[in-house]
């Protein structure tokens, strides 16, 4: 069991996680378990993985190896991709060209998020295997990773796992727990020993769109990221929009306070079905700031509400919350 401490001082852009979230991650790493982050869209689940990757104390790869889950995903997609169509096409071409180099299945295989992290954790233990070395080089090119940037420690982000088919999380149980997988096209299995497993940090995110299997949840540590308070959101937005060195004027600061209050008025309304997220709030405030609308009234900002409202029924509710929007007078 490995005990580490992540620095809480460094942030990424405007992002700074809570101390409790950092503590839960430290626990997950110590126990060798994945960390499952849940919460509404835009609360910083994905950003947290990038924050972790940039903690120099643990010498992680700065690139987060990210897998974006789809409704068609299967567990093998998390480790590697095999381009069978190109292989079949090129094989047919090669039969008619005697002098042409014959390619093997390894030429059409590239590693994806967890597969590449597993190879990083093993260091150079695969260097004497020609097929695996070829796959590694192809994967580096695809992921745009230079040899000098490669470290043994990696953060793997499995984003929006609740979008996957029901069997996907259960199929991953053995592979995530043992950090091993097989590339059936070349008949090889890659497996980490206990020391190497400590080099892979797995973070999963869920938007709570559907329940995950109990067997899967038992093997994860869970943390729910709450929607920020009005004061917290104000600080997030202000910091996000001053990264480039620009400053808010006093009138803009007053307008920012008012617009954040408007946002929470919309977010808290019982009859608003599609609640806006923090990322939508940032886009909205950014638009208002760029177009000098932060200090304007609701009617003058009418078109900008398209950043926050995405349904006809919610638009009707918006007009009730801000009566001035209803009349063009």
ZAMAR-51411 format. One record per residue (C-alpha): x negated, y negated, z negated; residue in one letter; residue number from 1. Coordinates in steps of 0.001 Angstrom, whole numbers, plus 500000, padded with zeros to 6 digits. Example, Ala and Ser with C-alpha at 12.3 -4.5 7.8 and 13.67 -1.06 7.14 Angstrom:
<px: 487700&py: 504500&pz: 492200&aa: a&i: 1>
<px: 486330&py: 501060&pz: 492860&aa: s&i: 2>
This chain:
<px: 500000&py: 500000&pz: 500000&aa: x&i: 1>
<px: 498539&py: 496689&pz: 501087&aa: x&i: 2>
<px: 499053&py: 493443&pz: 499193&aa: x&i: 3>
<px: 498505&py: 490163&pz: 501062&aa: x&i: 4>
<px: 499274&py: 486527&pz: 500504&aa: x&i: 5>
<px: 500295&py: 484308&pz: 503404&aa: x&i: 6>
<px: 499499&py: 480632&pz: 503183&aa: x&i: 7>
<px: 502572&py: 478442&pz: 502748&aa: x&i: 8>
<px: 500809&py: 475217&pz: 503725&aa: x&i: 9>
<px: 500552&py: 475651&pz: 507494&aa: x&i: 10>
<px: 503557&py: 474991&pz: 509703&aa: x&i: 11>
<px: 504275&py: 475419&pz: 513396&aa: x&i: 12>
<px: 505583&py: 472241&pz: 514959&aa: x&i: 13>
<px: 508567&py: 471294&pz: 512840&aa: x&i: 14>
<px: 509012&py: 474717&pz: 511281&aa: x&i: 15>
<px: 508273&py: 475553&pz: 507655&aa: x&i: 16>
<px: 509823&py: 478699&pz: 506105&aa: x&i: 17>
<px: 511134&py: 478861&pz: 502571&aa: x&i: 18>
<px: 508933&py: 480342&pz: 499866&aa: x&i: 19>
<px: 511461&py: 483124&pz: 499259&aa: x&i: 20>
<px: 511313&py: 484177&pz: 502922&aa: x&i: 21>
<px: 507509&py: 484256&pz: 502845&aa: x&i: 22>
<px: 507652&py: 486351&pz: 499657&aa: x&i: 23>
<px: 509994&py: 488880&pz: 501266&aa: x&i: 24>
<px: 507659&py: 489170&pz: 504254&aa: x&i: 25>
<px: 504720&py: 489806&pz: 501932&aa: x&i: 26>
<px: 506779&py: 492557&pz: 500304&aa: x&i: 27>
<px: 507629&py: 494074&pz: 503702&aa: x&i: 28>
<px: 503966&py: 494140&pz: 504704&aa: x&i: 29>
<px: 502948&py: 495644&pz: 501362&aa: x&i: 30>
<px: 505534&py: 498413&pz: 501721&aa: x&i: 31>
<px: 504847&py: 498949&pz: 505420&aa: x&i: 32>
<px: 508471&py: 498232&pz: 506312&aa: x&i: 33>
<px: 510005&py: 496100&pz: 509080&aa: x&i: 34>
<px: 511621&py: 492828&pz: 508054&aa: x&i: 35>
<px: 515155&py: 492294&pz: 509355&aa: x&i: 36>
<px: 516185&py: 488638&pz: 509552&aa: x&i: 37>
<px: 519859&py: 487782&pz: 509921&aa: x&i: 38>
<px: 521647&py: 484473&pz: 510178&aa: x&i: 39>
<px: 523487&py: 482175&pz: 512525&aa: x&i: 40>
<px: 521825&py: 481312&pz: 515854&aa: x&i: 41>
<px: 519305&py: 478498&pz: 515576&aa: x&i: 42>
<px: 518361&py: 478842&pz: 511895&aa: x&i: 43>
<px: 514740&py: 479755&pz: 512667&aa: x&i: 44>
<px: 514620&py: 483558&pz: 512821&aa: x&i: 45>
<px: 512499&py: 483673&pz: 515968&aa: x&i: 46>
<px: 510360&py: 480721&pz: 514900&aa: x&i: 47>
<px: 509407&py: 482560&pz: 511726&aa: x&i: 48>
<px: 507629&py: 485284&pz: 513715&aa: x&i: 49>
<px: 505511&py: 482626&pz: 515467&aa: x&i: 50>
<px: 504758&py: 480999&pz: 512121&aa: x&i: 51>
<px: 503485&py: 484334&pz: 510779&aa: x&i: 52>
<px: 501293&py: 484922&pz: 513845&aa: x&i: 53>
<px: 499553&py: 481607&pz: 513245&aa: x&i: 54>
<px: 498523&py: 482360&pz: 509667&aa: x&i: 55>
<px: 494746&py: 482369&pz: 510005&aa: x&i: 56>
<px: 494265&py: 484047&pz: 506633&aa: x&i: 57>
<px: 495321&py: 487373&pz: 508178&aa: x&i: 58>
<px: 493593&py: 486849&pz: 511549&aa: x&i: 59>
<px: 496628&py: 487779&pz: 513637&aa: x&i: 60>
<px: 496865&py: 487649&pz: 517409&aa: x&i: 61>
<px: 498201&py: 484170&pz: 518076&aa: x&i: 62>
<px: 500587&py: 485544&pz: 520697&aa: x&i: 63>
<px: 503731&py: 487094&pz: 519251&aa: x&i: 64>
<px: 504526&py: 490302&pz: 521127&aa: x&i: 65>
<px: 508224&py: 489734&pz: 521707&aa: x&i: 66>
<px: 510866&py: 492173&pz: 522903&aa: x&i: 67>
<px: 514196&py: 490632&pz: 523904&aa: x&i: 68>
<px: 516838&py: 493263&pz: 523318&aa: x&i: 69>
<px: 519460&py: 493816&pz: 526011&aa: x&i: 70>
<px: 522714&py: 495753&pz: 526097&aa: x&i: 71>
<px: 520968&py: 498320&pz: 528313&aa: x&i: 72>
<px: 517797&py: 498695&pz: 526209&aa: x&i: 73>
<px: 516476&py: 502140&pz: 525253&aa: x&i: 74>
<px: 513794&py: 502743&pz: 522646&aa: x&i: 75>
<px: 511062&py: 503526&pz: 525205&aa: x&i: 76>
<px: 511414&py: 499982&pz: 526610&aa: x&i: 77>
<px: 509886&py: 498665&pz: 523400&aa: x&i: 78>
<px: 506613&py: 500514&pz: 524096&aa: x&i: 79>
<px: 506006&py: 500528&pz: 527849&aa: x&i: 80>
<px: 507473&py: 500104&pz: 531328&aa: x&i: 81>
<px: 506965&py: 502457&pz: 534254&aa: x&i: 82>
<px: 507665&py: 501084&pz: 537739&aa: x&i: 83>
<px: 508905&py: 504306&pz: 539327&aa: x&i: 84>
<px: 510319&py: 502536&pz: 542393&aa: x&i: 85>
<px: 506960&py: 500991&pz: 543360&aa: x&i: 86>
<px: 505172&py: 504268&pz: 542656&aa: x&i: 87>
<px: 507541&py: 506181&pz: 544923&aa: x&i: 88>
<px: 507267&py: 503551&pz: 547668&aa: x&i: 89>
<px: 503477&py: 503429&pz: 547601&aa: x&i: 90>
<px: 503217&py: 507231&pz: 547500&aa: x&i: 91>
<px: 505176&py: 507453&pz: 550747&aa: x&i: 92>
<px: 502948&py: 504830&pz: 552357&aa: x&i: 93>
<px: 499799&py: 506632&pz: 551227&aa: x&i: 94>
<px: 500827&py: 509888&pz: 552912&aa: x&i: 95>
<px: 500424&py: 508193&pz: 556308&aa: x&i: 96>
<px: 497186&py: 506327&pz: 555500&aa: x&i: 97>
<px: 494374&py: 508800&pz: 554953&aa: x&i: 98>
<px: 491730&py: 506252&pz: 553985&aa: x&i: 99>
<px: 493951&py: 504419&pz: 551525&aa: x&i: 100>
<px: 493309&py: 504822&pz: 547799&aa: x&i: 101>
<px: 495823&py: 507158&pz: 546174&aa: x&i: 102>
<px: 497281&py: 505647&pz: 543025&aa: x&i: 103>
<px: 498419&py: 507589&pz: 539969&aa: x&i: 104>
<px: 501285&py: 506986&pz: 537530&aa: x&i: 105>
<px: 498929&py: 505010&pz: 535267&aa: x&i: 106>
<px: 498708&py: 502295&pz: 537938&aa: x&i: 107>
<px: 502415&py: 501586&pz: 537456&aa: x&i: 108>
<px: 502562&py: 501508&pz: 533663&aa: x&i: 109>
<px: 502338&py: 498376&pz: 531520&aa: x&i: 110>
<px: 502729&py: 498141&pz: 527776&aa: x&i: 111>
<px: 505477&py: 496098&pz: 526181&aa: x&i: 112>
<px: 505680&py: 494509&pz: 522722&aa: x&i: 113>
<px: 505260&py: 497340&pz: 520230&aa: x&i: 114>
<px: 503205&py: 499492&pz: 522577&aa: x&i: 115>
<px: 500623&py: 496747&pz: 523068&aa: x&i: 116>
<px: 500500&py: 496057&pz: 519320&aa: x&i: 117>
<px: 499799&py: 499737&pz: 518672&aa: x&i: 118>
<px: 496854&py: 499660&pz: 521096&aa: x&i: 119>
<px: 495532&py: 496464&pz: 519494&aa: x&i: 120>
<px: 495688&py: 498141&pz: 516080&aa: x&i: 121>
<px: 493553&py: 501013&pz: 517361&aa: x&i: 122>
<px: 490807&py: 498672&pz: 518522&aa: x&i: 123>
<px: 488531&py: 500291&pz: 521098&aa: x&i: 124>
<px: 489445&py: 503880&pz: 520259&aa: x&i: 125>
<px: 490935&py: 504309&pz: 523738&aa: x&i: 126>
<px: 487903&py: 502979&pz: 525648&aa: x&i: 127>
<px: 486754&py: 506429&pz: 526780&aa: x&i: 128>
<px: 490116&py: 507261&pz: 528351&aa: x&i: 129>
<px: 490233&py: 506024&pz: 531946&aa: x&i: 130>
<px: 494031&py: 506062&pz: 532283&aa: x&i: 131>
<px: 494688&py: 504281&pz: 528994&aa: x&i: 132>
<px: 491965&py: 501712&pz: 529709&aa: x&i: 133>
<px: 493600&py: 500956&pz: 533056&aa: x&i: 134>
<px: 496993&py: 500525&pz: 531389&aa: x&i: 135>
<px: 495500&py: 498173&pz: 528802&aa: x&i: 136>
<px: 493906&py: 495958&pz: 531464&aa: x&i: 137>
<px: 497155&py: 495786&pz: 533457&aa: x&i: 138>
<px: 499051&py: 494900&pz: 530304&aa: x&i: 139>
<px: 496627&py: 492116&pz: 529394&aa: x&i: 140>
<px: 497157&py: 490540&pz: 532800&aa: x&i: 141>
<px: 500929&py: 490772&pz: 532501&aa: x&i: 142>
<px: 500937&py: 489337&pz: 528971&aa: x&i: 143>
<px: 498292&py: 486727&pz: 529945&aa: x&i: 144>
<px: 495964&py: 487720&pz: 527132&aa: x&i: 145>
<px: 492214&py: 487181&pz: 527440&aa: x&i: 146>
<px: 489753&py: 489677&pz: 526000&aa: x&i: 147>
<px: 488375&py: 487096&pz: 523564&aa: x&i: 148>
<px: 491861&py: 486365&pz: 522211&aa: x&i: 149>
<px: 492586&py: 489956&pz: 521269&aa: x&i: 150>
<px: 492702&py: 490760&pz: 517558&aa: x&i: 151>
<px: 493647&py: 493983&pz: 515782&aa: x&i: 152>
<px: 496520&py: 492453&pz: 513798&aa: x&i: 153>
<px: 499772&py: 491700&pz: 515645&aa: x&i: 154>
<px: 503252&py: 490385&pz: 514973&aa: x&i: 155>
<px: 505950&py: 492217&pz: 516922&aa: x&i: 156>
<px: 509296&py: 490461&pz: 517265&aa: x&i: 157>
<px: 512300&py: 492588&pz: 518223&aa: x&i: 158>
<px: 514793&py: 489833&pz: 518934&aa: x&i: 159>
<px: 518580&py: 490211&pz: 518604&aa: x&i: 160>
<px: 518562&py: 493939&pz: 517940&aa: x&i: 161>
<px: 522314&py: 493827&pz: 517378&aa: x&i: 162>
<px: 522732&py: 493393&pz: 521155&aa: x&i: 163>
<px: 521362&py: 496892&pz: 521786&aa: x&i: 164>
<px: 523450&py: 500041&pz: 522264&aa: x&i: 165>
<px: 524462&py: 501791&pz: 519047&aa: x&i: 166>
<px: 521829&py: 504539&pz: 519364&aa: x&i: 167>
<px: 518918&py: 502140&pz: 519933&aa: x&i: 168>
<px: 518103&py: 501367&pz: 516252&aa: x&i: 169>
<px: 518384&py: 505021&pz: 515221&aa: x&i: 170>
<px: 516148&py: 506113&pz: 518100&aa: x&i: 171>
<px: 513490&py: 503726&pz: 516819&aa: x&i: 172>
<px: 513410&py: 505099&pz: 513273&aa: x&i: 173>
<px: 510626&py: 507637&pz: 513777&aa: x&i: 174>
<px: 508562&py: 505447&pz: 516086&aa: x&i: 175>
<px: 508694&py: 502390&pz: 513825&aa: x&i: 176>
<px: 507964&py: 504413&pz: 510695&aa: x&i: 177>
<px: 505080&py: 506357&pz: 512247&aa: x&i: 178>
<px: 503985&py: 503807&pz: 514852&aa: x&i: 179>
<px: 503513&py: 506440&pz: 517509&aa: x&i: 180>
<px: 504894&py: 506906&pz: 521007&aa: x&i: 181>
<px: 504408&py: 509089&pz: 524057&aa: x&i: 182>
<px: 503850&py: 508005&pz: 527640&aa: x&i: 183>
<px: 505479&py: 510953&pz: 529310&aa: x&i: 184>
<px: 504366&py: 509998&pz: 532840&aa: x&i: 185>
<px: 500735&py: 510662&pz: 531914&aa: x&i: 186>
<px: 501471&py: 513139&pz: 529107&aa: x&i: 187>
<px: 499710&py: 511205&pz: 526341&aa: x&i: 188>
<px: 500685&py: 510281&pz: 522792&aa: x&i: 189>
<px: 499314&py: 507308&pz: 520887&aa: x&i: 190>
<px: 499563&py: 507352&pz: 517097&aa: x&i: 191>
<px: 498164&py: 505125&pz: 514376&aa: x&i: 192>
<px: 496614&py: 506356&pz: 511150&aa: x&i: 193>
<px: 497630&py: 504822&pz: 507810&aa: x&i: 194>
<px: 494884&py: 502182&pz: 507881&aa: x&i: 195>
<px: 495732&py: 501133&pz: 511444&aa: x&i: 196>
<px: 499448&py: 500818&pz: 510630&aa: x&i: 197>
<px: 498639&py: 497874&pz: 508361&aa: x&i: 198>
<px: 497675&py: 495897&pz: 511465&aa: x&i: 199>
<px: 501226&py: 495784&pz: 512828&aa: x&i: 200>
<px: 503876&py: 493479&pz: 511327&aa: x&i: 201>
<px: 507383&py: 494111&pz: 512677&aa: x&i: 202>
<px: 510080&py: 491445&pz: 512445&aa: x&i: 203>
<px: 513581&py: 492059&pz: 513766&aa: x&i: 204>
<px: 516366&py: 489519&pz: 514157&aa: x&i: 205>
<px: 520127&py: 489878&pz: 514198&aa: x&i: 206>
<px: 522890&py: 487368&pz: 514840&aa: x&i: 207>
<px: 525346&py: 489617&pz: 512993&aa: x&i: 208>
<px: 527301&py: 490284&pz: 516189&aa: x&i: 209>
<px: 527808&py: 493895&pz: 515127&aa: x&i: 210>
<px: 526856&py: 496170&pz: 512255&aa: x&i: 211>
<px: 523608&py: 498106&pz: 512403&aa: x&i: 212>
<px: 523421&py: 501810&pz: 511392&aa: x&i: 213>
<px: 522961&py: 502507&pz: 507668&aa: x&i: 214>
<px: 519997&py: 504834&pz: 508296&aa: x&i: 215>
<px: 518194&py: 502013&pz: 510081&aa: x&i: 216>
<px: 519006&py: 499421&pz: 507416&aa: x&i: 217>
<px: 517615&py: 501682&pz: 504687&aa: x&i: 218>
<px: 514184&py: 501485&pz: 506300&aa: x&i: 219>
<px: 514112&py: 497693&pz: 506576&aa: x&i: 220>
<px: 513772&py: 494820&pz: 504155&aa: x&i: 221>
<px: 516565&py: 492324&pz: 504697&aa: x&i: 222>
<px: 516657&py: 488562&pz: 504468&aa: x&i: 223>
<px: 519543&py: 486261&pz: 505394&aa: x&i: 224>
<px: 518543&py: 482753&pz: 506480&aa: x&i: 225>
<px: 521258&py: 480364&pz: 505379&aa: x&i: 226>
<px: 522350&py: 477456&pz: 507525&aa: x&i: 227>
<px: 520412&py: 474364&pz: 506355&aa: x&i: 228>
<px: 522036&py: 471798&pz: 504131&aa: x&i: 229>
<px: 522754&py: 468309&pz: 505432&aa: x&i: 230>
<px: 519565&py: 466947&pz: 503861&aa: x&i: 231>
<px: 517473&py: 469860&pz: 505167&aa: x&i: 232>
<px: 518859&py: 469513&pz: 508686&aa: x&i: 233>
<px: 518167&py: 465788&pz: 508645&aa: x&i: 234>
<px: 514539&py: 466484&pz: 507713&aa: x&i: 235>
<px: 514219&py: 469189&pz: 510391&aa: x&i: 236>
<px: 515598&py: 466957&pz: 513133&aa: x&i: 237>
<px: 513550&py: 463916&pz: 512107&aa: x&i: 238>
<px: 510341&py: 465975&pz: 512038&aa: x&i: 239>
<px: 511162&py: 467737&pz: 515304&aa: x&i: 240>
<px: 511624&py: 464465&pz: 517133&aa: x&i: 241>
<px: 508486&py: 462784&pz: 515753&aa: x&i: 242>
<px: 505984&py: 465517&pz: 516705&aa: x&i: 243>
<px: 504895&py: 463484&pz: 519732&aa: x&i: 244>
<px: 504100&py: 460527&pz: 517504&aa: x&i: 245>
<px: 507252&py: 458561&pz: 518253&aa: x&i: 246>
<px: 508942&py: 456819&pz: 515359&aa: x&i: 247>
<px: 512520&py: 456104&pz: 514425&aa: x&i: 248>
<px: 513470&py: 452472&pz: 514046&aa: x&i: 249>
<px: 515512&py: 451545&pz: 510981&aa: x&i: 250>
<px: 518694&py: 451332&pz: 513058&aa: x&i: 251>
<px: 517912&py: 454767&pz: 514539&aa: x&i: 252>
<px: 517353&py: 456196&pz: 511051&aa: x&i: 253>
<px: 520734&py: 454826&pz: 509973&aa: x&i: 254>
<px: 522240&py: 456290&pz: 513127&aa: x&i: 255>
<px: 520545&py: 459628&pz: 512486&aa: x&i: 256>
<px: 522128&py: 459822&pz: 509045&aa: x&i: 257>
<px: 525530&py: 459093&pz: 510542&aa: x&i: 258>
<px: 525147&py: 461592&pz: 513393&aa: x&i: 259>
<px: 524037&py: 464380&pz: 511049&aa: x&i: 260>
<px: 527166&py: 463655&pz: 509003&aa: x&i: 261>
<px: 529211&py: 463943&pz: 512201&aa: x&i: 262>
<px: 527539&py: 467244&pz: 512987&aa: x&i: 263>
<px: 528455&py: 468685&pz: 509585&aa: x&i: 264>
<px: 531977&py: 467358&pz: 509944&aa: x&i: 265>
<px: 532252&py: 469455&pz: 513108&aa: x&i: 266>
<px: 530398&py: 472439&pz: 511639&aa: x&i: 267>
<px: 532567&py: 472483&pz: 508501&aa: x&i: 268>
<px: 535901&py: 472094&pz: 510301&aa: x&i: 269>
<px: 537974&py: 475241&pz: 509725&aa: x&i: 270>
<px: 539551&py: 475166&pz: 513178&aa: x&i: 271>
<px: 536285&py: 474877&pz: 515137&aa: x&i: 272>
<px: 535767&py: 478425&pz: 516400&aa: x&i: 273>
<px: 532313&py: 478195&pz: 518030&aa: x&i: 274>
<px: 530189&py: 476516&pz: 515383&aa: x&i: 275>
<px: 527221&py: 474520&pz: 516746&aa: x&i: 276>
<px: 523735&py: 475691&pz: 515754&aa: x&i: 277>
<px: 520677&py: 473790&pz: 514548&aa: x&i: 278>
<px: 519074&py: 474051&pz: 517997&aa: x&i: 279>
<px: 522177&py: 472447&pz: 519547&aa: x&i: 280>
<px: 522039&py: 469719&pz: 516913&aa: x&i: 281>
<px: 518396&py: 469010&pz: 517803&aa: x&i: 282>
<px: 519261&py: 468835&pz: 521517&aa: x&i: 283>
<px: 522148&py: 466492&pz: 520743&aa: x&i: 284>
<px: 520120&py: 464135&pz: 518550&aa: x&i: 285>
<px: 517297&py: 464172&pz: 521083&aa: x&i: 286>
<px: 519710&py: 463148&pz: 523843&aa: x&i: 287>
<px: 521162&py: 460370&pz: 521695&aa: x&i: 288>
<px: 517701&py: 459117&pz: 520794&aa: x&i: 289>
<px: 516423&py: 459142&pz: 524387&aa: x&i: 290>
<px: 519511&py: 457300&pz: 525636&aa: x&i: 291>
<px: 519588&py: 454783&pz: 522756&aa: x&i: 292>
<px: 522912&py: 456065&pz: 521446&aa: x&i: 293>
<px: 521979&py: 456907&pz: 517859&aa: x&i: 294>
<px: 523518&py: 453697&pz: 516546&aa: x&i: 295>
<px: 526644&py: 453867&pz: 518745&aa: x&i: 296>
<px: 530195&py: 454823&pz: 517779&aa: x&i: 297>
<px: 531965&py: 458073&pz: 518631&aa: x&i: 298>
<px: 533650&py: 456708&pz: 521755&aa: x&i: 299>
<px: 530318&py: 455526&pz: 523200&aa: x&i: 300>
<px: 528831&py: 458971&pz: 522459&aa: x&i: 301>
<px: 531818&py: 460863&pz: 523862&aa: x&i: 302>
<px: 530029&py: 462707&pz: 526675&aa: x&i: 303>
<px: 527218&py: 463809&pz: 524371&aa: x&i: 304>
<px: 529552&py: 466082&pz: 522384&aa: x&i: 305>
<px: 529178&py: 468600&pz: 525212&aa: x&i: 306>
<px: 525937&py: 469578&pz: 523441&aa: x&i: 307>
<px: 527961&py: 470780&pz: 520459&aa: x&i: 308>
<px: 531384&py: 471830&pz: 521747&aa: x&i: 309>
<px: 531652&py: 474806&pz: 524110&aa: x&i: 310>
<px: 535358&py: 475745&pz: 524122&aa: x&i: 311>
<px: 538526&py: 473962&pz: 525229&aa: x&i: 312>
<px: 540253&py: 474730&pz: 521928&aa: x&i: 313>
<px: 537335&py: 473288&pz: 519995&aa: x&i: 314>
<px: 537423&py: 470166&pz: 522147&aa: x&i: 315>
<px: 541038&py: 469650&pz: 521084&aa: x&i: 316>
<px: 539956&py: 469942&pz: 517455&aa: x&i: 317>
<px: 537121&py: 467484&pz: 518078&aa: x&i: 318>
<px: 539626&py: 464900&pz: 519249&aa: x&i: 319>
<px: 541490&py: 465352&pz: 515964&aa: x&i: 320>
<px: 538294&py: 464895&pz: 513950&aa: x&i: 321>
<px: 537368&py: 461743&pz: 515882&aa: x&i: 322>
<px: 540610&py: 459983&pz: 516886&aa: x&i: 323>
<px: 538703&py: 457268&pz: 518765&aa: x&i: 324>
<px: 537787&py: 459839&pz: 521430&aa: x&i: 325>
<px: 541369&py: 460326&pz: 522549&aa: x&i: 326>
<px: 542038&py: 456929&pz: 524039&aa: x&i: 327>
<px: 540086&py: 455242&pz: 526816&aa: x&i: 328>
<px: 540847&py: 451760&pz: 525602&aa: x&i: 329>
